[in-house]
Amino acid sequence: MSRHRQPAKRQNRHRRPRLVYAGAGTALAAAIAGGLLYTGGVEGAQATPLAAEGTGLARALAAADRAVRGGREGVREGGGEDFVRTSVTAWAGNLYYTAYRRTYHGLPVAGGDAVVLADGKGAVRDLAAAPAPVIDVGTTAKVPATAALATARRQLPAVDTATAPDLTVFLKKDKARLAWHTRVAGRSSKNAPSVLDTYVDALTGKVLRAAQKVAQEEDTGYHNGPVTIDTDATSMTDPAHPGFQCGNQSGRDFTGTAPWGNGRPNNLRTACVDIMYAAQQEHAMLKEWFGYNGQNGEGSMVPAQAGLDEVNAFYDGSRTIFGHNQNSTMQLTTIDVVAHEYGHEIFDKTPGSTGDSPENGGMNESTGDIFGALTEAYANNSVDTPDYTVGEMADMTGDGKPIRYMYDPSQAGDPNCYPELRPDTEVHSGAGPQNHWFYLLAEGSEPGGGKPGSPICAGGPASVTGVGIKKAGKIFLGALLSKTSSWDHLAARKATLTSAQNTYGGAECAAVKAAWDAVGVPAQPGETECKDIPSPAPSAARIN
């Protein structure tokens, strides 16, 4: 692995620190390094290299298994149904998040997933579950897979690739349907990049859902000055993070020798320097601040491509792609833009994936903004300084303003308050309420020190006191680890309260509650009660 210092126009002395598994014990670190992941039906679950008998992890997994099989809090299981563990994540204070996917006679179920938070003593602290009706469907398709694939491909006017259909049980509201699931990639009717998660009824051939997976951010980017990045000696491939590389639109990484960039705003190798710097900073932030194992939870992130000839940047589930600004004078590679796109990967790879609730898209965009702000704070770059605006170094519309303001979304015409959301709210505007909540939790309504004040919505508290961006980020990430496919603002309120109480204690939990009250997200039945408890030492790692 080579660590290369890259030239650019602006000055920045920040160097990327080396990474460690923060707080992970020897066995846990070995498990992470070994890439182990427990999967399989819970019935007959047994000790694995990750869960030796008598350990805290084994007790937590046993408790989680009992919870999903015992019908707790709406996690019901009918005939032919089972639950499969999909991930286990160690958290602070001897806590473990265990995610489950539902199956039906061996077929995957889209929806009805669950996440259990349990401690090393074998006590269940929380359980989150997506609603699921009783499943009573046949498992033999009348519509051939080839016909379903043809239907799925017709959902886009131009198709590049399509996956082979998988027979699945699709849950929608109070009904279960046998369906063919495929992912179709191409261009939309507006000639925009598109990846559709498509479900075709296996009995009638009708399209049940065609959900957009491309998370886009239109913005412009600036270079970060001389920075340190990790690459191979002869290519822009990161040997420390398998799968992460940067190249042009062909998908191939750039080859040659360092220095890679020349500091010119439209040089694509320079753009890749900016992309790799920001993505590696985000990866380092996740590990060193939260103990989390990278954007995908498994130690790496998707590859990147520079040079898209559009005013756009996006994540499509398998890569990030970056274009140019409105005037084609530079590439879209600021820290917050890059970290935003890789923030979509975090949202996608945590339990529940991107889900299908009406509020999910806006919350996904907000997640990108939050991780953009967190990465800027961690990098503390002297050129792209930390703040709570999005694309603040861009001039997308020619007025020199950011495209979003986390502390006051209304400055960009976005809703500040949850009651202002509508079913047709555009997804980037839909980021407003959660962005506003995060700023209030991190900084408060009147933070001082040159930081902007933040308004409080009608019916909210008189003021909110922040807990700091690191604590706010860890609380938010802890909540994402209990995300299900039905994720919305109400579920996020409950999950962040649970995360704050179990990770830190009553004061931080109360701050979370005040921040949600301040943006108009109401209290929910069964939400965590904030109590004063000793704060555990931070430690977290994804078990793979």
Phi, psi and omega per residue, in radians:
M1 nan 2.326 3.104
S2 -1.911 2.497 3.081
R3 -1.971 1.968 -2.968
H4 -1.953 2.348 3.058
R5 -1.630 2.187 -2.972
Q6 -1.880 2.377 3.121
P7 -1.406 2.627 3.006
A8 -2.821 -3.136 -3.013
K9 -1.209 -0.683 -2.963
R10 -1.725 2.836 -3.077
Q11 -1.744 2.415 3.080
N12 -2.774 2.154 -3.060
R13 -1.668 0.018 -3.057
H14 -1.198 2.350 3.078
R15 -2.065 2.465 -3.109
R16 -1.270 2.127 3.128
P17 -1.291 2.783 3.067
R18 -1.270 2.757 -3.003
L19 -1.845 2.599 3.061
V20 -2.383 2.853 2.992
Y21 -1.454 1.661 -3.007
A22 -1.131 2.064 3.024
G23 1.316 -0.015 -3.110
A24 -1.363 2.357 3.093
G25 -1.223 2.953 -3.078
T26 -1.036 -0.832 -3.113
A27 -1.131 -0.696 -3.122
L28 -1.178 -0.759 3.116
A29 -1.077 -0.689 3.109
A30 -1.123 -0.671 3.123
A31 -1.119 -0.717 3.112
I32 -1.100 -0.841 -3.112
A33 -1.090 -0.556 -3.127
G34 -1.386 -0.131 3.100
G35 1.169 0.604 -3.083
L36 -1.503 2.445 3.080
L37 -2.462 2.194 3.097
Y38 -1.467 2.124 2.997
T39 -2.334 2.725 3.131
G40 2.395 2.794 3.133
G41 -1.030 2.522 -3.119
V42 -1.182 -0.510 3.121
E43 -1.118 2.199 -3.095
G44 1.432 0.227 3.114
A45 -1.008 2.440 -3.068
Q46 -2.416 3.037 -3.136
A47 -1.101 2.438 3.111
T48 -2.233 3.035 3.061
P49 -0.993 -0.330 3.130
L50 -1.607 -0.213 -3.005
A51 -2.473 1.125 3.104
A52 -1.053 2.503 -3.074
E53 -0.972 2.335 3.086
G54 1.566 -0.082 3.126
T55 -1.467 2.861 3.085
G56 -1.061 -0.676 3.112
L57 -1.089 -0.784 3.138
A58 -1.068 -0.727 3.132
R59 -1.153 -0.686 3.136
A60 -1.150 -0.745 3.133
L61 -1.139 -0.711 3.117
A62 -1.087 -0.722 3.125
A63 -1.150 -0.717 3.124
A64 -1.124 -0.748 3.109
D65 -1.053 -0.758 3.124
R66 -1.099 -0.654 -3.100
A67 -1.129 -0.793 -3.115
V68 -1.296 -0.426 3.122
R69 -1.572 -0.168 -3.036
G70 -1.743 0.118 3.101
G71 1.287 0.394 -3.125
R72 -1.220 2.402 2.946
E73 0.836 0.797 3.031
G74 1.497 0.034 3.109
V75 -1.506 1.359 -3.089
R76 -1.570 2.748 -3.112
E77 -2.407 2.120 -3.121
G78 -1.733 -3.029 3.139
G79 -1.074 2.347 -3.138
G80 1.423 -0.084 -3.113
E81 -1.651 2.625 3.080
D82 -2.641 2.979 3.084
F83 -2.139 2.436 -3.134
V84 -2.081 2.238 3.055
R85 -1.175 2.293 3.100
T86 -1.924 -0.419 3.080
S87 -2.858 2.673 3.039
V88 -2.307 2.204 -3.115
T89 -2.165 2.096 3.056
A90 -1.284 2.487 -3.076
W91 -2.307 -3.115 -3.105
A92 -1.093 2.659 2.995
G93 1.132 0.629 3.085
N94 1.087 0.655 3.110
L95 -1.874 2.696 -3.123
Y96 -2.465 2.236 3.003
Y97 -1.637 2.191 3.107
T98 -2.109 2.125 -3.121
A99 -1.742 2.528 -3.110
Y100 -2.284 2.480 2.969
R101 -1.882 2.439 3.099
R102 -1.453 2.509 3.021
T103 -2.233 2.805 3.120
Y104 -2.409 1.942 -3.054
H105 0.866 0.694 3.090
G106 1.506 -0.172 3.112
L107 -1.503 2.476 3.055
P108 -1.153 2.573 3.120
V109 -1.963 2.226 3.084
A110 -1.533 1.743 -3.051
G111 1.987 3.075 3.104
G112 1.203 0.310 -3.139
D113 -1.347 2.925 -3.072
A114 -2.604 2.704 3.046
V115 -2.350 2.324 3.131
V116 -2.047 2.306 2.997
L117 -1.813 2.051 -3.123
A118 -2.305 2.755 3.135
D119 -1.832 3.000 -3.072
G120 -1.214 -0.141 3.061
K121 -1.566 -0.106 3.123
G122 1.642 0.313 3.116
A123 -1.779 2.373 3.078
V124 -1.444 2.141 3.129
R125 -1.588 -0.564 -3.101
D126 -2.833 2.693 3.063
L127 -2.476 2.206 3.086
A128 -2.072 2.351 -3.099
A129 -2.480 2.411 3.001
A130 -1.304 2.454 -3.128
P131 -1.007 2.510 -3.136
A132 -2.536 2.218 3.050
P133 -1.346 3.001 3.002
V134 -1.159 2.241 -3.117
I135 -1.619 2.109 3.121
D136 -2.547 1.318 -3.137
V137 -2.267 2.746 3.019
G138 -1.266 2.865 -3.109
T139 -2.020 0.278 3.115
T140 -1.949 2.133 -3.109
A141 -1.393 2.467 3.004
K142 -1.603 -0.542 3.130
V143 -1.549 2.163 3.134
P144 -1.100 2.670 3.120
A145 -1.028 -0.643 -3.127
T146 -1.119 -0.678 3.109
A147 -1.195 -0.700 3.113
A148 -1.119 -0.682 3.117
L149 -1.115 -0.733 3.121
A150 -1.084 -0.713 3.098
T151 -1.102 -0.783 3.140
A152 -1.073 -0.723 -3.133
R153 -1.147 -0.507 3.135
R154 -1.248 -0.145 -3.133
Q155 -1.325 -0.219 3.056
L156 -2.163 2.455 3.134
P157 -1.238 -0.448 3.114
A158 -2.344 2.082 -3.062
V159 -1.975 2.269 3.053
D160 -1.646 -0.867 -3.116
T161 -2.503 2.767 3.046
A162 -2.626 2.357 3.133
T163 -1.360 2.734 3.075
A164 -1.135 2.387 -3.109
P165 -1.108 2.439 3.042
D166 -1.985 2.350 3.085
L167 -1.278 2.247 -2.954
T168 -2.493 2.721 2.950
V169 -1.745 2.087 -3.080
F170 -1.774 2.193 3.135
L171 -1.799 2.263 3.069
K172 -2.464 1.999 -3.089
K173 0.957 -2.008 -3.043
D174 -1.833 0.358 -3.105
K175 -2.268 2.605 3.031
A176 -2.048 2.405 -3.126
R177 -2.361 2.495 3.012
L178 -1.335 2.291 -3.024
A179 -2.529 2.743 2.956
W180 -1.678 2.242 -3.127
H181 -1.918 2.246 3.051
T182 -2.536 2.746 3.107
R183 -2.002 2.133 -3.072
V184 -1.964 2.251 -3.129
A185 -2.059 2.424 3.119
G186 3.081 -2.412 -3.130
R187 -2.191 2.514 3.139
S188 -1.416 3.136 3.110
S189 -1.119 -0.362 3.076
K190 -1.646 0.212 -3.137
N191 1.095 0.495 3.082
A192 -1.699 2.641 3.083
P193 -1.013 2.440 -3.088
S194 -2.563 2.394 2.973
V195 -2.293 2.040 -3.080
L196 -1.876 2.197 2.970
D197 -1.477 1.890 -2.938
T198 -2.001 2.343 3.082
Y199 -2.102 2.096 -3.140
V200 -1.957 2.225 -3.129
D201 -0.989 2.149 -3.073
A202 -1.346 -0.095 3.109
L203 -1.852 -0.625 -3.062
T204 -1.929 -0.373 -3.092
G205 1.478 0.045 3.126
K206 -1.400 2.641 3.101
V207 -1.370 2.086 3.116
L208 -1.496 -0.635 3.112
R209 -2.818 2.481 2.995
A210 -2.355 1.573 -2.998
A211 -1.638 2.309 -3.142
Q212 -1.266 2.226 3.135
K213 -1.800 -0.230 -3.138
V214 -1.343 2.102 3.080
A215 -1.778 1.953 -2.993
Q216 -1.905 2.662 3.061
E217 -2.481 1.935 3.076
E218 -1.478 2.216 -3.021
D219 -2.969 3.096 3.042
T220 -2.178 2.818 -3.031
G221 -2.331 2.689 3.062
Y222 -2.131 2.826 3.113
H223 -1.436 2.794 -3.023
N224 -1.773 0.141 -3.117
G225 1.398 -2.993 3.100
P226 -1.114 2.147 -3.087
V227 -2.392 2.900 3.083
T228 -1.862 2.207 3.092
I229 -2.244 2.806 3.100
D230 -1.768 2.097 3.062
T231 -2.452 2.890 2.960
D232 -1.193 2.808 -3.103
A233 -1.140 -0.450 -3.035
T234 -2.194 0.165 3.109
S235 -2.751 2.799 3.097
M236 -1.494 1.005 3.066
T237 -2.040 2.373 -3.110
D238 -1.616 1.850 -3.093
P239 -1.236 -0.301 -3.137
A240 -1.425 -0.326 -3.081
H241 -2.280 1.573 -3.036
P242 -0.928 2.283 3.120
G243 1.690 -0.295 -3.108
F244 -1.584 2.109 3.096
Q245 -2.661 2.965 3.122
C246 -2.416 2.402 3.136
G247 -2.759 -2.770 -3.129
N248 -1.636 -2.880 -3.036
Q249 -1.254 -0.144 3.059
S250 -1.265 -0.306 -3.092
G251 1.588 -0.084 3.125
R252 -1.572 2.491 3.104
D253 -1.271 2.652 3.067
F254 -1.215 2.470 3.123
T255 -2.091 2.882 -3.105
G256 2.388 -2.500 3.083
T257 -2.431 2.771 3.104
A258 -1.251 2.710 0.020
P259 -1.301 2.478 -3.065
W260 -1.393 -0.780 -3.035
G261 -1.704 2.811 3.070
N262 -2.103 0.115 3.086
G263 1.420 0.032 -3.131
R264 -1.502 2.444 -2.932
P265 -1.143 -0.442 -3.139
N266 -1.964 0.231 3.042
N267 -1.357 2.161 -3.000
L268 -1.258 -0.494 3.060
R269 -1.202 -0.653 3.043
T270 -1.104 -0.698 3.085
A271 -1.051 -0.703 3.123
C272 -1.184 -0.548 3.025
V273 -1.045 -0.820 3.128
D274 -1.092 -0.746 -3.117
I275 -1.121 -0.840 -3.101
M276 -1.148 -0.651 3.098
Y277 -1.068 -0.883 -3.084
A278 -1.153 -0.753 -3.132
A279 -1.148 -0.696 3.118
Q280 -1.217 -0.596 3.049
Q281 -1.129 -0.729 3.115
E282 -1.111 -0.741 3.102
H283 -1.052 -0.789 3.129
A284 -1.112 -0.700 3.108
M285 -1.071 -0.781 -3.134
L286 -1.052 -0.712 -3.118
K287 -1.306 -0.861 -2.977
E288 -1.376 -0.562 3.101
W289 -1.524 -0.641 -2.999
F290 -2.088 -0.155 -3.096
G291 1.235 0.297 -3.087
Y292 -1.626 2.515 -2.922
N293 -1.545 1.036 3.020
G294 1.463 3.037 -3.029
Q295 -1.036 -0.635 3.141
N296 -1.633 0.062 3.139
G297 1.324 -0.007 -3.071
E298 -2.202 0.320 3.019
G299 1.733 0.094 -3.095
S300 -2.684 -2.846 3.124
M301 -2.720 2.912 -3.086
V302 -1.220 2.764 3.103
P303 -1.220 2.875 -3.099
A304 -2.134 2.607 3.062
Q305 -2.259 2.277 3.098
A306 -1.829 2.832 3.009
G307 1.647 0.265 3.037
L308 -1.088 2.268 -3.101
D309 -1.517 1.003 3.110
E310 -2.591 2.788 3.020
V311 -1.496 1.441 -2.976
N312 -2.948 2.759 2.940
A313 -2.615 2.482 -3.091
F314 -2.770 2.856 3.033
Y315 -2.068 2.317 -3.088
D316 -2.096 0.262 3.118
G317 1.741 -0.349 3.140
S318 -2.283 -0.127 -3.113
R319 -2.909 2.880 2.932
T320 -1.972 2.516 -3.111
I321 -2.301 2.373 -3.043
F322 -2.217 2.287 3.112
G323 -1.859 -2.604 -3.060
H324 -2.061 3.032 -3.132
N325 -1.424 3.128 -3.009
Q326 -1.016 -0.661 -3.076
N327 -1.689 0.141 3.131
S328 1.014 0.571 -3.121
T329 -1.714 -0.184 3.136
M330 -2.899 2.913 -3.118
Q331 -1.579 2.743 -3.078
L332 -1.515 1.288 -2.993
T333 -2.345 0.578 2.998
T334 -1.167 2.848 -3.138
I335 -1.007 -0.834 -3.045
D336 -1.212 -0.569 3.103
V337 -1.192 -0.829 -3.138
V338 -1.110 -0.842 -3.129
A339 -1.130 -0.547 3.060
H340 -1.065 -0.846 -3.115
E341 -1.118 -0.705 3.088
Y342 -1.296 -0.333 2.973
G343 -1.125 -0.561 3.040
H344 -1.103 -0.616 3.102
E345 -1.144 -0.686 3.093
I346 -1.041 -0.825 3.131
F347 -1.068 -0.733 -3.101
D348 -1.179 -0.663 -3.010
K349 -1.613 -0.142 2.995
T350 -1.425 2.871 -3.068
P351 -0.901 2.547 3.135
G352 1.502 -0.228 -3.138
S353 0.858 -2.444 -3.091
T354 -1.513 -0.172 2.999
G355 1.078 -2.982 -3.083
D356 -2.522 0.303 3.115
S357 -1.297 2.733 -3.129
P358 -1.030 -0.495 -3.091
E359 -1.612 -0.083 -2.980
N360 -1.098 -0.726 -3.107
G361 -1.065 -0.791 3.118
G362 -1.133 -0.642 3.133
M363 -1.251 -0.543 3.036
N364 -1.133 -0.794 3.097
E365 -1.091 -0.724 3.097
S366 -1.085 -0.688 3.097
T367 -1.026 -0.736 3.067
G368 -1.048 -0.767 3.116
D369 -1.096 -0.726 -3.122
I370 -1.105 -0.791 3.136
F371 -1.258 -0.427 2.985
G372 -1.127 -0.802 3.117
A373 -1.136 -0.710 3.125
L374 -1.102 -0.726 -3.125
T375 -1.190 -0.704 3.064
E376 -1.045 -0.728 -3.139
A377 -1.139 -0.708 -3.137
Y378 -1.191 -0.834 -3.097
A379 -1.145 -0.622 3.137
N380 0.858 0.810 -3.078
N381 -1.270 2.392 -3.081
S382 -1.308 -0.259 3.100
V383 -1.622 -0.970 3.114
D384 -1.748 1.435 -2.991
T385 -1.278 2.686 -3.098
P386 -1.092 2.463 3.100
D387 -2.883 -3.024 3.133
Y388 -2.184 0.618 2.986
T389 -1.998 2.820 -3.081
V390 -1.990 2.190 -3.136
G391 1.156 0.586 -3.063
E392 -1.159 -0.330 3.077
M393 -1.600 0.077 -3.112
A394 -1.682 2.850 3.046
D395 -2.367 1.033 -2.989
M396 -1.084 -0.717 -3.102
T397 -1.821 0.053 3.093
G398 1.534 0.048 3.138
D399 -1.796 0.005 3.081
G400 1.290 0.264 -3.073
K401 -1.820 2.726 3.022
P402 -1.127 2.848 3.088
I403 -1.589 -0.318 3.031
R404 -2.567 2.576 3.121
Y405 -2.115 1.904 -3.084
M406 -1.168 -0.595 -3.092
Y407 -1.355 -0.343 3.125
D408 -2.743 1.356 -3.065
P409 -0.942 -0.460 -3.100
S410 -1.109 -0.342 3.119
Q411 -1.123 -0.369 3.062
A412 -1.878 0.215 3.141
G413 1.443 0.242 -3.135
D414 -1.720 2.732 -3.124
P415 -1.216 2.326 3.020
N416 -1.399 -0.550 -2.887
C417 -2.093 2.534 -3.108
Y418 -1.002 -0.740 -3.141
P419 -1.091 -0.255 -3.136
E420 -1.417 -0.249 3.141
L421 -1.152 2.501 3.093
R422 -2.210 2.782 3.134
P423 -0.994 -0.492 -3.110
D424 -1.756 0.250 3.107
T425 -1.089 2.226 3.128
E426 -1.055 2.521 -2.934
V427 -1.070 -0.645 -3.141
H428 -1.213 -0.660 3.029
S429 -1.146 -0.585 3.131
G430 -1.153 -0.175 3.064
A431 -1.274 -0.265 -2.990
G432 -0.944 -0.983 -3.070
P433 -1.041 -0.764 -3.124
Q434 -1.262 -0.634 3.028
N435 -1.015 -0.796 3.127
H436 -1.054 -0.785 3.109
W437 -1.028 -0.786 -3.080
F438 -1.116 -0.726 3.120
Y439 -1.084 -0.794 3.129
L440 -1.061 -0.713 3.129
L441 -1.170 -0.719 -3.091
A442 -1.314 -0.794 -2.967
E443 -2.021 -0.410 -3.100
G444 1.600 3.045 -3.090
S445 -1.380 -0.483 3.110
E446 -2.371 1.312 -2.998
P447 -1.282 -0.479 -3.092
G448 1.254 -2.975 3.115
G449 1.127 0.458 -3.136
G450 1.503 -0.105 3.103
K451 -1.455 2.529 -3.064
P452 -1.222 2.591 2.996
G453 -1.267 2.840 -3.082
S454 -2.311 2.261 -3.090
P455 -1.217 2.773 3.091
I456 -2.010 2.366 -3.082
C457 -1.293 2.822 -3.109
A458 -0.977 2.340 3.126
G459 1.503 -0.041 -3.122
G460 -1.462 3.108 3.125
P461 -1.186 2.863 -3.139
A462 -1.117 -0.600 3.140
S463 -2.732 2.870 3.089
V464 -2.289 2.340 3.080
T465 -1.796 2.235 -3.085
G466 -1.372 2.834 -3.131
V467 -1.914 -0.038 -3.092
G468 1.736 2.623 -3.017
I469 -1.210 -0.581 -3.134
K470 -1.159 -0.822 3.109
K471 -1.110 -0.749 -3.132
A472 -1.063 -0.707 3.133
G473 -1.142 -0.713 -3.137
K474 -1.206 -0.666 3.074
I475 -1.077 -0.751 -3.128
F476 -1.151 -0.790 3.123
L477 -1.098 -0.709 3.082
G478 -1.017 -0.655 3.105
A479 -1.183 -0.699 3.121
L480 -1.068 -0.480 3.141
L481 -1.285 -0.137 3.019
S482 -2.024 0.326 3.125
K483 -1.220 2.476 3.012
T484 -2.115 3.076 -3.088
S485 -1.170 -0.234 3.123
S486 -1.739 0.379 -3.065
W487 -0.946 2.292 3.020
D488 -2.621 -3.069 -3.072
H489 -1.122 -0.592 3.134
L490 -1.176 -0.728 3.090
A491 -1.163 -0.652 3.136
A492 -1.142 -0.645 3.091
R493 -1.053 -0.859 -3.139
K494 -1.080 -0.755 -3.066
A495 -1.201 -0.684 -3.138
T496 -1.237 -0.587 3.056
L497 -1.113 -0.788 3.107
T498 -1.085 -0.769 3.136
S499 -1.067 -0.807 -3.116
A500 -1.125 -0.777 -3.109
Q501 -1.119 -0.761 -3.072
N502 -1.414 -0.444 -3.133
T503 -1.524 -0.679 -3.059
Y504 -2.151 -1.000 -3.113
G505 2.523 -2.909 -2.977
G506 -1.132 -0.681 -3.092
A507 -1.128 -0.803 3.131
E508 -1.183 -0.660 3.081
C509 -1.062 -0.753 3.122
A510 -1.115 -0.623 3.104
A511 -1.159 -0.685 3.076
V512 -1.057 -0.795 -3.123
K513 -1.091 -0.768 3.140
A514 -1.107 -0.685 -3.135
A515 -1.163 -0.720 3.078
W516 -1.150 -0.730 3.081
D517 -1.017 -0.634 -3.072
A518 -1.240 -0.343 3.090
V519 -1.892 0.149 2.994
G520 1.486 0.301 3.045
V521 -1.542 2.012 -2.968
P522 -1.303 2.791 3.054
A523 -1.059 2.597 -3.077
Q524 -2.076 2.573 3.083
P525 -1.023 2.367 3.069
G526 1.354 0.160 -3.140
E527 -1.228 2.727 -3.049
T528 -1.051 2.381 3.047
E529 -1.486 2.293 -3.123
C530 -1.388 2.114 -3.113
K531 -2.296 2.572 3.082
D532 -1.343 2.070 3.065
I533 -2.404 2.751 3.083
P534 -1.060 2.373 3.129
S535 -1.334 2.199 3.113
P536 -1.297 2.798 3.072
A537 -1.221 2.318 -3.126
P538 -1.122 2.367 3.071
S539 -2.902 2.221 3.124
A540 -2.710 2.549 3.066
A541 -2.814 2.548 3.094
R542 -1.454 2.296 3.102
I543 -1.607 2.081 -3.059
N544 -2.119 nan nan
